[in-house]
Amino acid sequence: MHFLDQAKIYVSSGQGGPGAVSFRREKYIQYGGPDGGNGGKGGDIIFKAVEGLNTLIDFRYTQHLKAQRGKGGAGRNRTGAGGEDRIIKVPVGTQVLSEDKAHVLLDFTQEGQEELFLEGGIGGRGNASYKSSTNRAPRQHQPGEPGQEAAVWLRLKLIADAGLVGLPNAGKSTLINFVSNSKAKVGAYPFTTIHPQLGVVQHQGREFVLADIPGLIDGAAEGAGIGDRFLGHIERCKVLLHLIDATGDDPVAAWKTVTKELEQYGGGLSEKPQILALNKADLLDDELMESIANDLRAAGATEVLPLSGATGKGMDAVLNKVLEAVGGHSSIEQKDQLASGIDVDGDEGAKADWSPL
């Protein structure tokens, strides 16, 4: 299964059924009369957030979605059957956008959330409804009202409590693999992560969902590297864990680059609380790590925590800060949903014990 977080679809509700023209014919009854029934209502277009989905890949192959039209009326005042509604199942975290992507029409943040999007057309009147004292044998009837149509974009923003950000090769994938049972790809080259990863972290008897997105580079807002399109997946996070490679050429410049890209993207990311962690502490001595941390503080960073995503050194302090920022509620209610798709970790056996410093 492939990860897809955007898809354009075309939806249309059902047309109402036509009313019937019919006259009663019964033996031994001298005068009949109109008895044409009304048409049935067309089916609605309904979106529903369900568990077990974390990608929009199904909509790459099914882009035109229609509800059933209503059935026509019949004699003996029989109303036509209503058209079946079309229920479109989407992952939790999906937004329905206008065709120009300028407006958010629906936002699904809870499992089971169901929203009516397009209403089906009303069935037409049969000739029985036109009978009056001056029109005893009407032959007029109505066709059903047409359904509604729309072209919309679906955009998935994953539900997570904390998001990992940083330059490529900052060690984000190594960290999420260490603290959860995620199977993120790790390699000694940039952009080993090419789409978001989720992991369920257990710490201090609590759980929270951590999201890893592809690394950012200078100019990501203009499309450099993989760009900034995946930043939407951390818009719902309560806190950002910003990893900096302590062995990099210029950790201060790395911090400023990512901070600038978050500001240029918008979406409130630059206002979110950040936990700054200086990663790969296992490769440098404590004195050098403290010197780099002092440089970051002098550049405007507040608290800087040493960390090794490979060995777990300093992990307790970092995860404690994340739990403090996440607060009493976490997205772990989505755990079963997250566990059932690609690149999503929800195993009960996630690592929970860290080596103390």
N, C-alpha and C positions, 0 to 999 in steps of 0.2 A: 504494500500500500504506500502511495506517495503522499507527501504533505502538500496541501494546497490551501492557501488562506484567502484567496480572492477568486470570485467567479461571477460572471454576468449571466443572468437568466431572464427569460421572458415568461410572464405568467398571465393567465386570463381566466376569469371566472366564467361560469356557465351561462348561456343564454336561457331566458325563461321560455317555457313551452307555449305553443299557440293555443288559444281558446278554440273550442269546437263549435261547429254549426250542426245542430241535430234537432229533429222533431219527434215527439213521442208518437208511436204507432201501436195502438192496442185494440184488440178485437172487442167489439160491442161498445167501444167508446167513440161517439160520433165526432167529437172535436179533440184533436191532439193539441200539442203545444211545444214550444221550444224547450229542449232539455240538454243543450250543449254545455259541458262543464268547462271550468277554467283550466288553463295550462299550469304545469308545475313550476316551481321556482328553480332557477339554475343554481348549481353548486358554488360554494364560496372557496376562495383561496385562503388557507390558514397556515401560518408558520408555527412550528412547535419545537422547543428546545428539548432534546432527549439525551439520555445517557448513552455511552458507548460510541460517541462520535467525537473526533478531534481534528477533522480535516474536511474540506469541501470538495474532495476529489470526485465525488459522485456527480457533481454538477458540471464537471468537464465534459461528461458524455451525455448527460440529460439536461438540456438547456431550455427546452420549451415544455412548460408545465401548464396543463389545462384542467379545469374542473368540468364535470359532466353537465350537459345541458338538461333542462327540465323536459319532461315528457308532455305531449299534447293532451288536452282535455278530450273527453269522450261523451257519448250520449248517456242518458239516464243521470245527468248531472254529476258525472264522475270527473273529479279533478285529477289532472295528470300527476304522476309521481315526480317529486323533486329530484333534481340532479345531485349526485354524490359529491360531497365536498372534497377538495384536493388538499390533503394535509402534507405540508412540506416539512420534513424533519431536518433540523439543523443542529450543529453542536452548540453547547452552552458557550456563550461569549460571542456569538454571531451578531453582527449588525446588518440591517437591511438599509441600503443607501439608495438615493435617487440616481437616475441614470448618469447625471453629471457629477455624482459623488459629493455634491454640495450639502446635502441634507441627510441626517440620520432619521429614517422613517420608523424603524423598530430596533430595539436593543434587547437581546436575550441574555440575562445575567443569572438566571436560576433554572435549574432542571425542572421540566414540566411546564414551564411558562408557555402559554398559547395565546396567539394574537390573530384576530381577523384582519386580513390585509385588503382583499377585494371581495365585495359582496356580489353574489349572483343576481342575474336579472329576474324581475318579477314575472310570473306567468301571465299570459294574456287572458282577457275575459272571454268566456263562451257566450253564445247567443242567448242563453237562458237569463243572463244577468241584464239583458237589454229589454226584457219584456216589460210592457207598461199598459195602462188602460187604453192608450191610443196606438200602441204598436204591439199587436197581439202575436205577430209571427215575424219577429226580427231575424234578419239573416246576417247582420253585422257581427263581427268578432274582432278580437285583437291578436296580433302576433305577440310573442313574448318580448320583453325588453332585452336588449343586448347586454352581454356581460361587460365587465371592465377589463382593460388590458394595461400592462405596464412592463417596462424593461427596468430591471433593478440590478444593483451590485450587491453581492453578499461578501462581507468582510469579516474574517474571524480574528478576534482578539482573545488569546488564551487567558484563562482565569488562573492567576497565580498570586501568591502573597508577596514574594520578593523576586526581583529580577537581577540577573548578572549582566554587567556591562564592562566594557574594557576594549583595548586594542586587540587585534588578532595575536594569538600566542601569549595572551596574558595568563592563561591557565584556567580559564573558565570551565572547559570541558573536564579537565582533570579534577577540579573541585566538585562539580556536580556528580561525577562518577564516584568520588570518595564518600560523599555524604548521603548518597542514595544508590539505588540499584539501576540508575539510568545507564545506558550503554552508548553514551556520546563518543563520537570518534575523536581520537587524540593522535596528533602527529606533529613532527618538528617542522611544520611549514604553515604559513598563514591560511586562514579560512578553512580549517578542517571542519568547522561547523558551518553548514550552508542553509540550515533552517532551524527553527526554534526546537529546544529540547525542554522537557519537563521532568522534574524529579520530586518525589515525596520524601521529605527529610524528617527524621525522628530525632528529637533532642530534648532532654530534660523532661521526658514523659509527655511531650507534646509533638504535634506534627504540623508542618506547613509545606506549601508547594513552592518550589523554586524553579524559575524559568531562565534558561540560558539562550541567548540570541547570538547570531553571528557578530563577529568583532567589527568595530567602527574604525575608520581611518579618516584622516584629514580630507575633507571634501565629500564625506558620505552623503550630506544633504543634497549635493549636486549629482549624486550617482556614482561616486568613486567607490571602488571595491564592490561589495555587494549592495552598497547604498544604505539608506536608512528605513527601507520599507518594513523591516521586521521590528522596528521600535514600537509599532502599534501594539505588539504583544505584551509590552510591559507597561502600557498606559494604565492598566487596572491595578498594578502592583502598589502596595503600601510603602515599600522601601526598595531602594536600589543598592545592591552590593557592587561597588566599583573596585575592580581588581586592577592593580598596577604591577607590571613585571619589574621586580627589583633588580633584575640582571640586565634590563634594557639600557640602551644608550643614554636616554634622558627621561627618567621617570616623571619629572615635573612637566615636561612637554607632553608626555603621554596623558597625564591627568588633565591638562588644559585642552588637549585635542578632543577628548571624549566629552568634557564639560561643554565645549563650544558646540559640538554636534547635537547634544541634547537640547541646548538652548535654541539652536536653529530649527530643530524639528518641531518644537512647541509641544502641544498636547499636555502641558503641565508637568513634563518630565523634569525640567530644571528646578521645579519647586518641590519635588519629592525629597524626603529625607534620604541622605546617602550615607552609607557606611564605607569608608575608604580602607581597603586592605592592601598591604604591600606584600605581594605574593612571591613565592619561591625563596622563602626564608631559609630553607634547608641548604641552599647553595651559597649563602653569604654568612659571614660572622655577625654577631650581635652588634658590634661597634659600627660596621659599615651599614647595617640595616637602620640603626638609629640615626646615622648621618643623613641617609636618604630621607628618612621620616622628617628630620629637621628641615631639610630643603623644601619638602612639601608643605610643612607648616608655615615656613617663611613665604611661600608663594600664595598662601591664603587658605590652605586646607586646615581643617580643625583637628579632629582626632584621627590618627593613623595607626592601624593595627597591623602587627606583623603576622604573617600567615604562610603556611606551606600546604597547598592543596594536595601535594603528593604524599606527605608523611602525616599530616594532621596537626602539625605543630601550630599552636595558636588558634586552632579551630574552635575550641570551646568559647573563647572570648568573642569571636566573630559571630557564632551562632547565637550566643546569648544576646548580643546586640540586635540581631535580626528578630528574635522572638520578642524582645522588648518593643521594637517598632511595629511588628505585626499586631500586637495587642491580643485581646481575648478571643477574637474571632479569626478563623483562618479558612482558606478555601479547601480544606481537606474534605469537606462535604462532597467535593467533586472527585474524590479519590477513585471510586469505581469507574467513573467516566474516563478519567485520565489513564487508567490502567489498561484500557481495552484497545488502544490504538498504537500506531507506530511512534517510536521515540518518546514514549510517555511511561514514566515509572510509577507504579502504584503497589509494589510488592510489600507484603507484610514484613519481609526480612530485610528491609532497608537498614543500613548501618546506623547504630545508635550510640556506640561506645567510642569515645575519643581518648587518645593518650594525653594525660595532663602535661603541661609545660614543666 
